[in-house]
């Protein structure tokens, strides 16, 4: 066996050397490609030979990934394996060219050309989906802005310079339906009549295309230049402006035929036509099932028409080929950030050109089903396989015919003779084999098993018991995932969790599964029939061994969409008009799992076609986010001109507005985070408007009425000037709040000014926090807030200074004991709490905060502050430095905590003192090469408790990080000095530890999978030292100086939910 392994290794090394030699021998001349007009029409020629494009829109995106996936960031060995698999399949079908949205590096362009004869279009998108200009990400590219035009032109021509001599380059194409993305606003454009606004914007777009093509041809005269237009929109502008257009690139979705497109292009432009996107999806929205037949039939008709329109067939003669959209299904298209492991069947737009599944008033285009191959499962090399559909076999037959060498009658006969029945049968066999693994009305979709073995101990037990002082514990659990789709309208999933033994990892780690741990119960009484008394501790075993871990289901109706959710991630509505944050984000599922919490739980109803800007939504549930009271929330969003048509398309008419109402039914029975206090039920109503003046200038206004049930409630306050205690009542003014935010450009930066007034009981929801801010926002009322900031881009740097000042309408109560003076009783006063009083001064206390964030991020397509940036960041290095200083000028009232045994919220009885606190933080993501990723986090701070003031303010520092090698070896850990423990209750009770250390190594057993869905084996160790601030029970009156724990674990994932990570 060793000899065999040796020769296999030699063979692999030789293969890689051969690839390296091929790539290194890239010629400097490249190919000569040109569009040539002859007597009988246009042809595309490569090195003097006719080349009819038989192309694919190609991309490789595995399951559980989205548009941020970067194949070219993987190892060369893996990239080569993917390309060999993908291009081998395409080459076998006769594909000779590809177009890709993620530009292929030059060495791989040459590799696939030389190995498989497939050429590549270089297609810079030129700001189609936003662009980074001078370090600032512009969501809607303004093609009229001189600096934006300069940057786009510079970067596009840089691609021309880079690829001009690369073997395998077919042509340069710019943009992608950019004429459909003219969404920016400016004062000049908006002052034009409505009918002329888009034409004016388009003129800027096409003039930029012209400038790039004109300059590009000077750099590279040996390749054609074009852009990718959305159908023939603005063809008259193209005729006027784009004199350097070698051919017209078009995305067209007209159904079986392209109708008059050929003659219109011939008449107005007289250039050849290449379709950069066309085709049909493979899902039938009418029958709600995969539909390979209609996809293949439509593609067959489209290609036959293109062959007939090729040169030499007596027609327009301007067809030179096309790129089918697309090679593979993409499972991220629908929600883009969610359901990345689910093949969604949502139809997102309607097209009457596809009558086989078109129903008037309903959508029929399914974005995740356009591939001529289906996205399969990963093979042993970690490559997600492609299951060819019927269209693949049909196209292989089509591509075997040449429209230039065959006469029109011959290839028409060839099309007629294509055995579609045989290809349908062949594709059905493939589908049945795949479905046997993956698709049923109720199906097992995957799962995971987890095994843990731990050794733990502390100094006290080891000193007392010697070698028997440490403890061995082990545990096992399983997750089993199911999916169901009983009808075309209903689909969903659920996960079952099963516990075997439960490891006792506390106090260092609290993790999911503790519901099944033995429950100690004190048994007191007498034995039946005797006088023998019993007083003993009995452990109840087998607690809740099986539970539904999560559940989600959707119903897509004709007029309403319904979603039921239970312990599945849900997002806030702040981008949908929820200015006051009534719907909080519920994505910290692992944090909830520590306490076996099951939020979010509820049902959401959305009017058909509801979007972030328009429509009606209603959600109701016992806990729609973690810690929420049972409640219902209704939201309606629209534009003023939809409600009041007489406003027209003017500024006021285009104002977006949202109205929300929240009604809570009762108080939650337990606190979030184990000890977070619950709150009294209430009701709120909000209204919000957003008026956009230009792309970056807008005004947001909001108003709230909150807690009207507290009107008439009595509260005490202390008047410092007179020394008197004053008793007052809540009135209607105390329930009202108003808020405004003005966003505007300022000398190249994006600045904002904001203010917020909230009455004594005008409590709102969670504030939207972006770009890493640590400003001390609060959802409570009783405040006046003034805030300003400016996001300043300079090159690849972002500088973001922010300032906030908050004052209270009524201050916190001091602690004044009762006393007598001159025979009179002075009643005294104590700090308020939110149960005994209608309001309390807590996180909303007076504050003055300044903050500065410095960020270096050269690649705006992977935003540095995105929640998953640790894994998505594709720049060589990106990092930030955050500085926050907050001056709390007044004390607080008393915080509370949830005490589970009694189900009550005791108060600490004393508030936090005034204090100046600060934090300095840094996060760095470093990618030195495709094999290594390093993530580090550093924090130094001086912070208060979030509840108990005893022990004072704590100065601490933390360093943590992760090193990933070849996407399989992961080393992570941290070192913390005088920091709070990892759980919220530890900061709430001001519990800190002198030293906390963690080190974790794991090896991912699956290729091309992430840490969250791969089988893995690993070991982690934790150690922390103790002192008087670490809790009396833990410190054991100075006899216990440390605790430790070592855990070995093995996770077997077979395509399902990975067990939650412990919080440590």
Number of C-alpha atoms within 10 A of each C-alpha: 5 7 8 9 10 10 11 12 12 11 12 11 12 12 12 14 12 12 15 14 11 15 17 12 11 18 12 10 11 19 19 19 21 24 20 15 16 11 8 15 22 25 26 23 17 17 13 12 11 18 20 23 22 22 28 26 21 23 20 22 20 25 20 18 22 19 16 17 18 15 17 16 15 18 16 16 9 18 16 17 14 19 17 16 15 20 21 15 16 22 17 10 19 20 24 22 28 26 27 18 16 19 17 18 12 19 17 19 22 27 24 22 18 16 14 20 16 24 24 27 23 27 23 23 22 24 24 19 15 17 23 21 21 19 21 21 16 19 16 18 27 24 23 20 11 9 13 19 24 14 17 23 19 12 15 22 20 14 16 22 14 11 20 24 20 19 25 25 24 28 23 23 25 24 22 25 22 21 23 14 19 21 13 19 20 15 10 10 18 17 11 12 10 12 8 13 16 20 16 15 20 23 19 17 20 21 19 21 27 21 15 23 29 16 14 24 17 9 14 19 13 20 22 22 28 24 28 22 25 21 21 17 14 17 16 12 14 22 14 14 17 22 12 18 21 21 23 24 27 24 21 19 19 18 19 21 18 16 11 8 15 19 16 14 19 15 10 13 19 20 21 28 25 22 25 29 25 23 26 27 27 28 26 23 23 14 11 15 12 16 19 24 19 20 25 26 16 19 23 23 16 19 22 21 17 23 26 23 25 26 23 23 18 12 15 22 27 28 26 27 25 26 24 25 23 25 25 27 27 27 27 24 21 19 12 14 13 16 16 19 14 14 17 19 22 21 18 15 12 17 17 16 13 21 11 15 22 18 15 10 8 18 19 26 25 22 22 25 28 23 29 30 21 22 24 18 18 18 12 10 12 16 22 20 18 20 20 21 26 29 27 22 22 22 22 17 18 23 19 12 17 13 25 17 11 15 14 19 11 13 20 16 11 17 18 12 10 16 13 18 11 13 20 19 12 15 21 17 12 15 20 12 11 15 12 10 13 15 16 14 11 14 16 20 21 17 22 22 21 20 18 19 17 20 17 21 18 20 18 19 17 15 13 10 10 11 10 12 15 16 16 16 15 18 18 19 21 22 22 22 23 17 23 18 17 12 10 15 15 15 20 18 20 21 22 17 21 20 22 17 19 21 20 22 23 11 10 20 16 19 23 22 26 21 17 20 20 16 14 12 11 10 12 11 11 12 10 8 6 7 9 9 11 12 10 12 12 12 13 12 12 16 13 13 17 15 12 15 19 20 19 20 18 19 17 16 13 12 9 15 18 20 18 19 24 22 27 19 17 21 11 17 18 18 11 18 27 25 30 25 19 23 21 22 19 19 18 14 19 17 22 22 24 22 18 18 21 19 28 26 24 21 20 20 18 21 18 17 16 16 14 13 15 20 17 21 21 18 20 20 23 21 21 29 25 23 24 24 24 21 21 21 21 18 23 21 24 22 20 22 18 16 10 10 11 10 14 13 15 13 14 16 18 19 21 22 22 23 20 23 19 21 17 20 16 14 17 19 15 21 23 21 20 19 19 20 23 23 17 14 17 19 18 22 21 25 22 22 22 22 20 18 18 16 18 19 18 17 18 20 19 22 21 25 24 27 23 19 15 19 16 13 13 15 16 18 19 21 13 9 6 7 8 12 15 10 10 11 13 20 17 17 15 22 24 24 25 19 19 19 19 17 19 19 17 14 8 13 19 18 21 20 17 18 18 19 23 28 26 26 28 26 27 23 16 20 17 17 10 9 13 12 19 19 19 18 18 16 17 22 27 28 26 20 21 18 19 18 20 21 21 22 21 15 14 17 19 22 19 21 20 21 19 20 18 22 19 21 17 18 20 26 24 19 16 13 10 11 11 10 7 5 7 8 10 14 12 15 16 21 24 28 26 20 16 11 14 21 25 28 29 22 16 21 29 25 23 21 21 20 21 19 21 18 24 20 26 23 19 19 18 19 18 25 16 13 9 11 14 20 16 19 27 26 17 15 18 22 19 21 17 20 20 22 20 22 16 20 15 18 21 27 30 25 28 24 21 21 16 13 6 8 13 16 22 16 22 19 16 23 27 23 16 16 18 17 18 20 19 18 18 18 21 20 27 20 19 12 13 16 15 17 23 19 20 19 17 18 18 19 19 17 20 23 21 19 26 24 19 15 14 14 17 18 17 20 19 20 18 18 18 20 18 19 16 15 21 20 17 20 19 18 19 19 18 22 19 21 25 29 19 16 17 18 19 20 19 20 22 25 25 26 21 19 19 26 19 19 18 18 17 20 20 21 17 21 18 21 20 15 19 16 21 24 23 20 17 18 18 18 18 20 19 21 21 23 22 17 18 21 17 12 8 20 20 15 12 12 14 19 18 20 21 20 23 20 19 18 19 18 23 21 23 17 19 22 22 22 23 16 13 15 15 16
